Amino acid sequence: MPVVALLLLVAALVDAPVDVPAQMRLKDGTVYRLKGPPYLKDGRFVFTTTEGRVFSLAEKEVDEIELLSPTPVPRAAPNPQDSRDLGAFARQERRKTGKHTLVAPAPTPRPK
């Protein structure tokens, strides 16, 4: 039984939706920063602020809702000592010298 509960917990954590932060501006100028996008229920927007407070506002009071992009995850720099990163390291070196390639060069013609 504990194994089943553990598997259910892991499945719930893996499939948990990632909330996209949002910002709601009211017609009176008030701005709310939201944990996730609000939802509309019976003509009212229901939302949770970043502080954890839950609010409900009439649809006619809201001027604008803006979804904010999540903070990007920084990428690790390629390691020149790791053979799996050699392609990325070579691209990085070419960019430093000003050589940019978008596609592979044309193949060399075979001698006849």
Buried (B, 14 or more C-beta within 10 A) or exposed (E): EEEEEEEEEEEEEEEEEEEEBBBBBEEEEEEBEBBBBBEEEEEBBEBBEEEEEEBEBEEEEBEEBEEEEEEEEEEEEBEEEEEEBEEBBEBEEEEEEEEEEEEEEEEEEEEE
